[in-house]
Amino acid sequence: MMKTSFFSFRGLGLLAAATAVAAITLVAQTTPQTTTPMKIGFIGSGNIGGAIGELMARAGHEVFFSSRNPDSLKPLVARVGARARAGTPKEAIAFADVVFLGVPYSSMPQIGQDYAAALKGKIVLDAGNPNPRRDGAIAEGAVAKGAGIATQGHLPGARIVRAFNQLNNKVFLSGAHRAGEKIAVPLGGDDKEALAVASRLVTDAGFDPVIVGSLAESKSFDSSAPIFLKTLTARELRAALKLPAQ
Ligand SMILES: NC(=O)c1ccc[n+]([C@@H]2O[C@H](COP(=O)([O-])OP(=O)(O)OC[C@H]3O[C@@H](n4cnc5c(N)ncnc54)[C@H](OP(=O)(O)O)[C@@H]3O)[C@@H](O)[C@H]2O)c1
């Protein structure tokens, strides 16, 4: 009797695992594939880095997650699949055409010290949100001047675009490529080519890019802004920020 129960539990476990693999395969098969795969390196592979990396890999891009302890990323790499790998932040930067930055703002001085030289000239999608309660004094100045300008100060010479900071990682994962009008992702930056690349990656990930303006103007979708965490279509976002309709 005991033996039968054990085997039926095991059978159910195998069935659940097979169903999960089938679901992942189906998502991969139904996600539109990019015609121009890019190499995207991640500094910060936690909630937001992991989610955006997963969406980029689903779209056909190569992703390199990083951690100061790369072994800790094995489950993430296994989940995301064959287009994902992991290593140190330095290796991720060397690999990348585009770097995604998703680290707590309190670590920005250290990030600047360790990686500013390697990031010079690279397109950097910055999703960090300074939060004085969580990140301490460093965040107060960043909130006042705007996160984009503050990040540029830590990474001089990097081609910063504010991106993927305005919504929660779970909203990104569940809302990508939704039917009907897509969820908007606001972007801000001073480098036209970097903004064009960021727009393409936002589209590939399954959202509608809305270029709001310069790095200074990206303050309008910082965590202190009224639209922060609001899930909006491009039309709604443009109206909320009083941008010309398209
Ligand atoms: N969570 C969200 O839904 C969300 C959405 C939009 C924006 N954001 C913003 O994105 C940032 C990250 O949030 P999160 O929730 O993803 O954080 P998280 O899950 O705690 O992940 C933080 C990542 O930063 C890395 N990191 C920390 N200090 C580092 C350093 N000195 N050098 C290299 N890597 C370092 C960590 O790597 P190690 O493995 O090396 O520790 C980890 O991978 C925050 O500013 C947050 O406000 C979050």
The ligand as an SDF file (V2000), in Angstrom:
LIG
                    3D

 48 52  0  0  0  0  0  0  0  0999 V2000
   12.0820   44.7830   -7.3970 N   0  0  0  0  0  0  0  0  0  0  0  0
   11.4360   45.4480   -8.3440 C   0  0  0  0  0  0  0  0  0  0  0  0
   10.3430   45.0410   -8.7620 O   0  0  0  0  0  0  0  0  0  0  0  0
   12.0320   46.6930   -8.9370 C   0  0  0  0  0  0  0  0  0  0  0  0
   11.3900   47.2830  -10.0380 C   0  0  0  0  0  0  0  0  0  0  0  0
   11.9680   48.4310  -10.6000 C   0  0  0  0  0  0  0  0  0  0  0  0
   13.1230   48.9550  -10.0630 C   0  0  0  0  0  0  0  0  0  0  0  0
   13.7100   48.3660   -8.9730 N   0  0  0  0  0  0  0  0  0  0  0  0
   14.9310   48.9700   -8.4100 C   0  0  0  0  0  0  0  0  0  0  0  0
   16.0170   48.1560   -8.8400 O   0  0  0  0  0  0  0  0  0  0  0  0
   17.0250   48.0900   -7.8190 C   0  0  0  0  0  0  0  0  0  0  0  0
   17.2500   46.6240   -7.4490 C   0  0  0  0  0  0  0  0  0  0  0  0
   16.0640   46.0970   -6.8740 O   0  0  0  0  0  0  0  0  0  0  0  0
   15.8340   44.5140   -6.7070 P   0  0  0  0  0  0  0  0  0  0  0  0
   14.5280   44.3710   -6.0420 O   0  0  0  0  0  0  0  0  0  0  0  0
   16.0800   43.8090   -7.9950 O   0  0  0  0  0  0  0  0  0  0  0  0
   17.0180   44.1550   -5.6820 O   0  0  0  0  0  0  0  0  0  0  0  0
   17.5570   42.7150   -5.2580 P   0  0  0  0  0  0  0  0  0  0  0  0
   16.5860   41.6520   -5.6310 O   0  0  0  0  0  0  0  0  0  0  0  0
   17.9770   42.8310   -3.8400 O   0  0  0  0  0  0  0  0  0  0  0  0
   18.8660   42.5200   -6.1680 O   0  0  0  0  0  0  0  0  0  0  0  0
   19.9550   43.3720   -6.0140 C   0  0  0  0  0  0  0  0  0  0  0  0
   21.1040   42.9140   -6.8960 C   0  0  0  0  0  0  0  0  0  0  0  0
   22.1380   43.9050   -6.8010 O   0  0  0  0  0  0  0  0  0  0  0  0
   23.3910   43.2510   -6.7160 C   0  0  0  0  0  0  0  0  0  0  0  0
   24.3580   44.0930   -5.9980 N   0  0  0  0  0  0  0  0  0  0  0  0
   24.1860   44.7350   -4.8300 C   0  0  0  0  0  0  0  0  0  0  0  0
   25.3130   45.4210   -4.4960 N   0  0  0  0  0  0  0  0  0  0  0  0
   26.2110   45.1680   -5.4880 C   0  0  0  0  0  0  0  0  0  0  0  0
   27.5650   45.5730   -5.7180 C   0  0  0  0  0  0  0  0  0  0  0  0
   28.2120   46.3740   -4.8660 N   0  0  0  0  0  0  0  0  0  0  0  0
   28.1720   45.1270   -6.8380 N   0  0  0  0  0  0  0  0  0  0  0  0
   27.5370   44.3140   -7.7170 C   0  0  0  0  0  0  0  0  0  0  0  0
   26.2560   43.8990   -7.5420 N   0  0  0  0  0  0  0  0  0  0  0  0
   25.6030   44.3190   -6.4520 C   0  0  0  0  0  0  0  0  0  0  0  0
   23.0890   41.9700   -5.9680 C   0  0  0  0  0  0  0  0  0  0  0  0
   24.0860   41.0390   -6.3390 O   0  0  0  0  0  0  0  0  0  0  0  0
   24.8800   40.0710   -5.3150 P   0  0  0  0  0  0  0  0  0  0  0  0
   24.3850   38.7150   -5.6510 O   0  0  0  0  0  0  0  0  0  0  0  0
   26.2890   40.2990   -5.6690 O   0  0  0  0  0  0  0  0  0  0  0  0
   24.4940   40.5030   -3.9100 O   0  0  0  0  0  0  0  0  0  0  0  0
   21.7100   41.5860   -6.5120 C   0  0  0  0  0  0  0  0  0  0  0  0
   21.8490   40.8340   -7.7020 O   0  0  0  0  0  0  0  0  0  0  0  0
   16.5080   48.9460   -6.6600 C   0  0  0  0  0  0  0  0  0  0  0  0
   17.0270   50.2480   -6.7650 O   0  0  0  0  0  0  0  0  0  0  0  0
   14.9990   48.9710   -6.8880 C   0  0  0  0  0  0  0  0  0  0  0  0
   14.3800   50.1360   -6.3670 O   0  0  0  0  0  0  0  0  0  0  0  0
   13.1950   47.2410   -8.4070 C   0  0  0  0  0  0  0  0  0  0  0  0
  1  2  1  0
  2  3  2  0
  2  4  1  0
  4  5  1  0
  4 48  2  0
  5  6  2  0
  6  7  1  0
  7  8  2  0
  8  9  1  0
  8 48  1  0
  9 10  1  0
  9 46  1  0
 10 11  1  0
 11 12  1  0
 11 44  1  0
 12 13  1  0
 13 14  1  0
 14 15  2  0
 14 16  1  0
 14 17  1  0
 17 18  1  0
 18 19  2  0
 18 20  1  0
 18 21  1  0
 21 22  1  0
 22 23  1  0
 23 24  1  0
 23 42  1  0
 24 25  1  0
 25 26  1  0
 25 36  1  0
 26 27  1  0
 26 35  1  0
 27 28  2  0
 28 29  1  0
 29 30  1  0
 29 35  2  0
 30 31  1  0
 30 32  2  0
 32 33  1  0
 33 34  2  0
 34 35  1  0
 36 37  1  0
 36 42  1  0
 37 38  1  0
 38 39  2  0
 38 40  1  0
 38 41  1  0
 42 43  1  0
 44 45  1  0
 44 46  1  0
 46 47  1  0
M  CHG  2   8   1  16  -1
M  END
$$$$
